[in-house]
Protein backbone atom coordinates (compact mmCIF):
# COMPACT_ATOMS: atom_id res chain seq x y z
CA UNK A 1 0.00 0.00 0.00
CA UNK A 2 1.38 3.39 -0.95
CA UNK A 3 1.94 5.74 2.00
CA UNK A 4 1.88 9.53 2.12
CA UNK A 5 4.81 11.29 3.75
CA UNK A 6 5.31 15.01 4.31
CA UNK A 7 8.74 16.63 4.40
CA UNK A 8 7.97 19.51 6.75
CA UNK A 9 11.35 21.23 6.39
CA UNK A 10 13.72 21.36 3.41
CA UNK A 11 15.69 23.99 1.50
CA UNK A 12 14.89 23.54 -2.18
CA UNK A 13 16.32 26.94 -3.13
CA UNK A 14 19.83 26.03 -1.97
CA UNK A 15 22.51 25.74 -4.67
CA UNK A 16 22.87 22.01 -3.92
CA UNK A 17 19.68 21.40 -5.93
CA UNK A 18 20.14 24.01 -8.64
CA UNK A 19 20.99 21.65 -11.49
CA UNK A 20 18.44 18.91 -10.87
CA UNK A 21 15.47 20.21 -8.93
CA UNK A 22 12.89 18.59 -11.27
CA UNK A 23 14.55 15.21 -10.70
CA UNK A 24 14.73 15.79 -6.94
CA UNK A 25 11.01 16.57 -6.82
CA UNK A 26 10.22 13.53 -8.98
CA UNK A 27 12.19 11.23 -6.68
CA UNK A 28 10.33 12.65 -3.69
CA UNK A 29 6.99 11.91 -5.32
CA UNK A 30 8.11 8.37 -6.16
CA UNK A 31 9.08 7.84 -2.51
CA UNK A 32 5.63 8.88 -1.31
CA UNK A 33 6.50 12.44 -0.29
CA UNK A 34 3.34 14.24 -1.36
CA UNK A 35 4.04 17.64 0.18
CA UNK A 36 7.07 19.68 1.16
CA UNK A 37 7.70 22.95 3.00
CA UNK A 38 10.75 24.71 1.65
CA UNK A 39 12.27 27.14 4.13
CA UNK A 40 13.64 30.53 3.09
CA UNK A 41 16.37 31.46 5.57
CA UNK A 42 17.25 34.82 4.02
CA UNK A 43 14.49 37.10 2.81
CA UNK A 44 16.61 38.22 -0.13
CA UNK A 45 16.03 34.72 -1.54
CA UNK A 46 12.23 34.97 -1.50
CA UNK A 47 11.86 35.46 -5.29
CA UNK A 48 13.56 32.11 -5.99
CA UNK A 49 11.59 30.35 -3.26
CA UNK A 50 8.30 31.67 -4.63
CA UNK A 51 9.30 30.59 -8.12
CA UNK A 52 9.85 27.03 -6.87
CA UNK A 53 6.51 27.00 -5.06
CA UNK A 54 4.70 28.26 -8.15
CA UNK A 55 6.33 25.57 -10.29
CA UNK A 56 5.77 22.44 -8.18
CA UNK A 57 2.34 21.56 -6.79
CA UNK A 58 2.41 20.42 -3.19
CA UNK A 59 5.38 22.61 -2.31
CA UNK A 60 4.74 25.39 0.22
CA UNK A 61 7.09 27.81 1.93
CA UNK A 62 7.98 29.50 5.17
CA UNK A 63 10.43 32.35 5.67
CA UNK A 64 12.38 34.08 8.38
CA UNK A 65 15.88 35.04 9.42
CA UNK A 66 18.05 32.10 10.46
CA UNK A 67 19.74 32.73 13.82
CA UNK A 68 23.19 32.15 12.33
CA UNK A 69 22.48 34.99 9.87
CA UNK A 70 20.76 37.34 12.31
CA UNK A 71 23.81 39.55 12.80
CA UNK A 72 24.48 39.85 9.08
CA UNK A 73 20.93 40.10 7.78
CA UNK A 74 19.15 43.48 7.68
CA UNK A 75 16.87 43.66 10.72
CA UNK A 76 13.44 42.17 10.07
CA UNK A 77 10.30 43.63 11.63
CA UNK A 78 7.10 42.02 12.78
CA UNK A 79 5.33 43.94 10.01
CA UNK A 80 7.73 42.49 7.42
CA UNK A 81 6.91 38.94 8.49
CA UNK A 82 3.19 39.56 8.87
CA UNK A 83 3.08 40.96 5.32
CA UNK A 84 4.40 37.66 3.98
CA UNK A 85 1.33 35.91 5.37
CA UNK A 86 -0.82 37.55 2.70
CA UNK A 87 0.40 34.82 0.35
CA UNK A 88 -1.72 31.67 0.87
CA UNK A 89 1.30 29.50 -0.02
CA UNK A 90 3.19 30.98 2.95
CA UNK A 91 2.56 28.50 5.77
CA UNK A 92 4.97 29.25 8.63
CA UNK A 93 7.21 31.80 10.36
CA UNK A 94 10.92 30.96 10.35
CA UNK A 95 13.16 29.31 10.73
CA UNK A 96 14.28 31.39 13.64
CA UNK A 97 15.80 30.51 16.99
CA UNK A 98 19.12 30.47 18.80
CA UNK A 99 22.45 28.91 17.79
CA UNK A 100 25.21 29.33 20.35
CA UNK A 101 27.29 26.50 18.87
CA UNK A 102 28.43 28.44 15.81
CA UNK A 103 27.34 32.02 16.49
CA UNK A 104 27.34 32.61 20.25
CA UNK A 105 28.86 36.04 19.71
CA UNK A 106 25.55 37.28 18.26
CA UNK A 107 23.39 35.86 21.07
CA UNK A 108 21.70 39.14 21.94
CA UNK A 109 20.86 39.87 18.30
CA UNK A 110 19.50 36.34 17.94
CA UNK A 111 17.27 36.78 21.00
CA UNK A 112 15.84 40.00 19.59
CA UNK A 113 15.19 38.36 16.23
CA UNK A 114 13.56 35.35 17.90
CA UNK A 115 11.16 37.57 19.83
CA UNK A 116 10.20 39.38 16.63
CA UNK A 117 9.40 36.06 14.94
CA UNK A 118 7.37 34.91 17.95
CA UNK A 119 5.28 38.05 17.76
CA UNK A 120 4.72 37.50 14.03
CA UNK A 121 3.54 33.95 14.73
CA UNK A 122 1.18 35.29 17.39
CA UNK A 123 -0.26 37.91 15.03
CA UNK A 124 -0.67 35.65 11.99
CA UNK A 125 -1.66 32.41 13.70
CA UNK A 126 0.94 30.60 11.60
CA UNK A 127 3.31 28.11 13.25
CA UNK A 128 6.74 29.20 14.42
CA UNK A 129 9.66 27.10 13.14
CA UNK A 130 12.50 26.89 15.66
CA UNK A 131 16.20 26.14 15.20
CA UNK A 132 17.87 25.43 18.56
CA UNK A 133 21.49 24.51 19.15
CA UNK A 134 23.48 24.78 22.38
CA UNK A 135 21.04 27.36 23.76
CA UNK A 136 18.49 25.25 25.63
CA UNK A 137 17.99 27.43 28.71
CA UNK A 138 17.52 30.70 26.82
CA UNK A 139 15.36 28.95 24.23
CA UNK A 140 12.97 27.44 26.79
CA UNK A 141 12.73 30.72 28.68
CA UNK A 142 12.02 32.92 25.65
CA UNK A 143 9.49 30.50 24.17
CA UNK A 144 7.69 30.30 27.53
CA UNK A 145 7.69 34.09 27.91
CA UNK A 146 6.04 34.36 24.53
CA UNK A 147 3.41 31.78 25.42
CA UNK A 148 2.60 33.68 28.62
CA UNK A 149 1.96 36.82 26.58
CA UNK A 150 -0.16 35.19 23.85
CA UNK A 151 -0.42 31.54 22.78
CA UNK A 152 1.08 30.44 19.46
CA UNK A 153 1.90 27.18 17.71
CA UNK A 154 5.43 25.96 17.11
CA UNK A 155 7.62 23.11 15.87
CA UNK A 156 11.11 22.40 17.16
CA UNK A 157 12.68 21.76 13.77
CA UNK A 158 15.30 19.02 13.45
CA UNK A 159 14.99 18.36 17.15
CA UNK A 160 18.28 17.15 18.65
CA UNK A 161 18.41 19.12 21.89
CA UNK A 162 18.15 17.99 25.51
CA UNK A 163 15.28 16.04 26.99
CA UNK A 164 14.56 19.06 29.19
CA UNK A 165 13.98 21.34 26.20
CA UNK A 166 11.99 18.67 24.42
CA UNK A 167 9.68 18.13 27.38
CA UNK A 168 9.31 21.89 27.91
CA UNK A 169 8.30 22.30 24.27
CA UNK A 170 5.76 19.48 24.52
CA UNK A 171 4.29 20.97 27.69
CA UNK A 172 3.68 24.19 25.76
CA UNK A 173 1.80 22.22 23.13
CA UNK A 174 4.58 22.32 20.54
CA UNK A 175 5.72 19.65 18.10
CA UNK A 176 9.09 17.90 17.76
CA UNK A 177 10.34 17.27 14.24
CA UNK A 178 12.36 14.15 13.49
CA UNK A 179 15.19 14.48 10.97
CA UNK A 180 17.76 12.02 9.65
CA UNK A 181 19.75 12.49 12.87
CA UNK A 182 17.24 10.25 14.61
CA UNK A 183 18.24 7.42 12.25
CA UNK A 184 21.98 7.67 12.94
CA UNK A 185 23.33 4.57 14.73
CA UNK A 186 24.76 6.63 17.62
CA UNK A 187 21.54 8.61 18.21
CA UNK A 188 19.92 6.23 20.68
CA UNK A 189 19.72 8.94 23.35
CA UNK A 190 17.79 11.14 20.93
CA UNK A 191 15.50 8.27 19.96
CA UNK A 192 14.80 7.71 23.64
CA UNK A 193 13.67 11.33 23.96
CA UNK A 194 11.36 10.98 20.98
CA UNK A 195 9.95 7.77 22.46
CA UNK A 196 8.77 9.76 25.51
CA UNK A 197 6.78 12.14 23.30
CA UNK A 198 3.19 11.52 22.21
CA UNK A 199 3.03 10.29 18.62
CA UNK A 200 0.53 13.03 17.85
CA UNK A 201 3.27 15.65 18.38
CA UNK A 202 5.84 14.31 15.92
CA UNK A 203 6.65 15.64 12.46
CA UNK A 204 9.03 14.37 9.78
CA UNK A 205 11.60 16.38 7.87
CA UNK A 206 14.86 16.12 5.97
CA UNK A 207 16.43 19.58 6.50
CA UNK A 208 17.85 18.74 3.09
CA UNK A 209 20.42 19.22 1.67
CA UNK A 210 21.79 18.46 5.15
CA UNK A 211 21.67 15.45 7.52
CA UNK A 212 20.94 12.58 5.17
CA UNK A 213 19.84 9.45 7.05
CA UNK A 214 21.44 6.06 6.47
CA UNK A 215 22.07 4.62 3.91
CA UNK A 216 22.87 8.05 2.43
CA UNK A 217 24.61 9.59 5.42
CA UNK A 218 27.48 11.82 4.36
CA UNK A 219 25.90 12.59 0.99
CA UNK A 220 23.55 15.36 -0.05
CA UNK A 221 20.14 14.87 1.51
CA UNK A 222 16.89 15.30 -0.43
CA UNK A 223 13.16 15.10 0.34
CA UNK A 224 12.82 11.51 -0.93
CA UNK A 225 14.94 10.36 1.99
CA UNK A 226 12.18 11.30 4.43
CA UNK A 227 11.09 7.69 3.90
CA UNK A 228 14.22 6.40 5.68
CA UNK A 229 13.59 8.62 8.70
CA UNK A 230 9.96 7.46 8.72
CA UNK A 231 11.21 3.87 8.96
CA UNK A 232 13.38 4.76 11.95
CA UNK A 233 10.52 6.68 13.54
CA UNK A 234 8.15 3.76 13.16
CA UNK A 235 10.61 1.59 15.08
CA UNK A 236 10.89 4.18 17.87
CA UNK A 237 7.12 4.22 18.38
CA UNK A 238 6.52 0.52 17.76
CA UNK A 239 4.14 1.04 14.86
CA UNK A 240 4.21 0.18 11.17
CA UNK A 241 5.73 2.58 8.66
CA UNK A 242 2.26 3.19 7.23
CA UNK A 243 0.90 4.02 10.68
CA UNK A 244 3.80 6.34 11.44
CA UNK A 245 3.46 8.08 8.08
CA UNK A 246 -0.28 8.54 8.61
CA UNK A 247 0.21 9.91 12.11
CA UNK A 248 2.93 12.40 11.18
CA UNK A 249 0.95 13.52 8.13
CA UNK A 250 -2.10 14.16 10.33
CA UNK A 251 0.12 16.08 12.74
CA UNK A 252 1.46 18.18 9.88
CA UNK A 253 -2.08 19.00 8.76
CA UNK A 254 -3.01 20.00 12.31
CA UNK A 255 -0.04 22.36 12.63
CA UNK A 256 0.38 23.67 9.09
CA UNK A 257 -3.30 24.33 8.48
CA UNK A 258 -2.75 26.31 5.31
CA UNK A 259 -0.89 23.46 3.65
CA UNK A 260 -3.81 21.16 4.45
CA UNK A 261 -6.41 23.54 3.04
CA UNK A 262 -4.75 24.21 -0.32
C-alpha positions in Angstrom: 0.0 0.0 0.0 1.4 3.4 -0.9 1.9 5.7 2.0 1.9 9.5 2.1 4.8 11.3 3.8 5.3 15.0 4.3 8.7 16.6 4.4 8.0 19.5 6.7 11.4 21.2 6.4 13.7 21.4 3.4 15.7 24.0 1.5 14.9 23.5 -2.2 16.3 26.9 -3.1 19.8 26.0 -2.0 22.5 25.7 -4.7 22.9 22.0 -3.9 19.7 21.4 -5.9 20.1 24.0 -8.6 21.0 21.7 -11.5 18.4 18.9 -10.9 15.5 20.2 -8.9 12.9 18.6 -11.3 14.5 15.2 -10.7 14.7 15.8 -6.9 11.0 16.6 -6.8 10.2 13.5 -9.0 12.2 11.2 -6.7 10.3 12.6 -3.7 7.0 11.9 -5.3 8.1 8.4 -6.2 9.1 7.8 -2.5 5.6 8.9 -1.3 6.5 12.4 -0.3 3.3 14.2 -1.4 4.0 17.6 0.2 7.1 19.7 1.2 7.7 22.9 3.0 10.8 24.7 1.6 12.3 27.1 4.1 13.6 30.5 3.1 16.4 31.5 5.6 17.3 34.8 4.0 14.5 37.1 2.8 16.6 38.2 -0.1 16.0 34.7 -1.5 12.2 35.0 -1.5 11.9 35.5 -5.3 13.6 32.1 -6.0 11.6 30.3 -3.3 8.3 31.7 -4.6 9.3 30.6 -8.1 9.9 27.0 -6.9 6.5 27.0 -5.1 4.7 28.3 -8.2 6.3 25.6 -10.3 5.8 22.4 -8.2 2.3 21.6 -6.8 2.4 20.4 -3.2 5.4 22.6 -2.3 4.7 25.4 0.2 7.1 27.8 1.9 8.0 29.5 5.2 10.4 32.3 5.7 12.4 34.1 8.4 15.9 35.0 9.4 18.1 32.1 10.5 19.7 32.7 13.8 23.2 32.2 12.3 22.5 35.0 9.9 20.8 37.3 12.3 23.8 39.5 12.8 24.5 39.9 9.1 20.9 40.1 7.8 19.1 43.5 7.7 16.9 43.7 10.7 13.4 42.2 10.1 10.3 43.6 11.6 7.1 42.0 12.8 5.3 43.9 10.0 7.7 42.5 7.4 6.9 38.9 8.5 3.2 39.6 8.9 3.1 41.0 5.3 4.4 37.7 4.0 1.3 35.9 5.4 -0.8 37.6 2.7 0.4 34.8 0.3 -1.7 31.7 0.9 1.3 29.5 0.0 3.2 31.0 3.0 2.6 28.5 5.8 5.0 29.3 8.6 7.2 31.8 10.4 10.9 31.0 10.4 13.2 29.3 10.7 14.3 31.4 13.6 15.8 30.5 17.0 19.1 30.5 18.8 22.4 28.9 17.8 25.2 29.3 20.3 27.3 26.5 18.9 28.4 28.4 15.8 27.3 32.0 16.5 27.3 32.6 20.2 28.9 36.0 19.7 25.6 37.3 18.3 23.4 35.9 21.1 21.7 39.1 21.9 20.9 39.9 18.3 19.5 36.3 17.9 17.3 36.8 21.0 15.8 40.0 19.6 15.2 38.4 16.2 13.6 35.3 17.9 11.2 37.6 19.8 10.2 39.4 16.6 9.4 36.1 14.9 7.4 34.9 18.0 5.3 38.1 17.8 4.7 37.5 14.0 3.5 34.0 14.7 1.2 35.3 17.4 -0.3 37.9 15.0 -0.7 35.6 12.0 -1.7 32.4 13.7 0.9 30.6 11.6 3.3 28.1 13.3 6.7 29.2 14.4 9.7 27.1 13.1 12.5 26.9 15.7 16.2 26.1 15.2 17.9 25.4 18.6 21.5 24.5 19.1 23.5 24.8 22.4 21.0 27.4 23.8 18.5 25.3 25.6 18.0 27.4 28.7 17.5 30.7 26.8 15.4 29.0 24.2 13.0 27.4 26.8 12.7 30.7 28.7 12.0 32.9 25.6 9.5 30.5 24.2 7.7 30.3 27.5 7.7 34.1 27.9 6.0 34.4 24.5 3.4 31.8 25.4 2.6 33.7 28.6 2.0 36.8 26.6 -0.2 35.2 23.8 -0.4 31.5 22.8 1.1 30.4 19.5 1.9 27.2 17.7 5.4 26.0 17.1 7.6 23.1 15.9 11.1 22.4 17.2 12.7 21.8 13.8 15.3 19.0 13.4 15.0 18.4 17.1 18.3 17.2 18.6 18.4 19.1 21.9 18.1 18.0 25.5 15.3 16.0 27.0 14.6 19.1 29.2 14.0 21.3 26.2 12.0 18.7 24.4 9.7 18.1 27.4 9.3 21.9 27.9 8.3 22.3 24.3 5.8 19.5 24.5 4.3 21.0 27.7 3.7 24.2 25.8 1.8 22.2 23.1 4.6 22.3 20.5 5.7 19.6 18.1 9.1 17.9 17.8 10.3 17.3 14.2 12.4 14.1 13.5 15.2 14.5 11.0 17.8 12.0 9.7 19.8 12.5 12.9 17.2 10.2 14.6 18.2 7.4 12.3 22.0 7.7 12.9 23.3 4.6 14.7 24.8 6.6 17.6 21.5 8.6 18.2 19.9 6.2 20.7 19.7 8.9 23.4 17.8 11.1 20.9 15.5 8.3 20.0 14.8 7.7 23.6 13.7 11.3 24.0 11.4 11.0 21.0 10.0 7.8 22.5 8.8 9.8 25.5 6.8 12.1 23.3 3.2 11.5 22.2 3.0 10.3 18.6 0.5 13.0 17.8 3.3 15.7 18.4 5.8 14.3 15.9 6.7 15.6 12.5 9.0 14.4 9.8 11.6 16.4 7.9 14.9 16.1 6.0 16.4 19.6 6.5 17.9 18.7 3.1 20.4 19.2 1.7 21.8 18.5 5.2 21.7 15.5 7.5 20.9 12.6 5.2 19.8 9.4 7.0 21.4 6.1 6.5 22.1 4.6 3.9 22.9 8.1 2.4 24.6 9.6 5.4 27.5 11.8 4.4 25.9 12.6 1.0 23.5 15.4 0.0 20.1 14.9 1.5 16.9 15.3 -0.4 13.2 15.1 0.3 12.8 11.5 -0.9 14.9 10.4 2.0 12.2 11.3 4.4 11.1 7.7 3.9 14.2 6.4 5.7 13.6 8.6 8.7 10.0 7.5 8.7 11.2 3.9 9.0 13.4 4.8 12.0 10.5 6.7 13.5 8.1 3.8 13.2 10.6 1.6 15.1 10.9 4.2 17.9 7.1 4.2 18.4 6.5 0.5 17.8 4.1 1.0 14.9 4.2 0.2 11.2 5.7 2.6 8.7 2.3 3.2 7.2 0.9 4.0 10.7 3.8 6.3 11.4 3.5 8.1 8.1 -0.3 8.5 8.6 0.2 9.9 12.1 2.9 12.4 11.2 0.9 13.5 8.1 -2.1 14.2 10.3 0.1 16.1 12.7 1.5 18.2 9.9 -2.1 19.0 8.8 -3.0 20.0 12.3 0.0 22.4 12.6 0.4 23.7 9.1 -3.3 24.3 8.5 -2.7 26.3 5.3 -0.9 23.5 3.6 -3.8 21.2 4.4 -6.4 23.5 3.0 -4.7 24.2 -0.3 
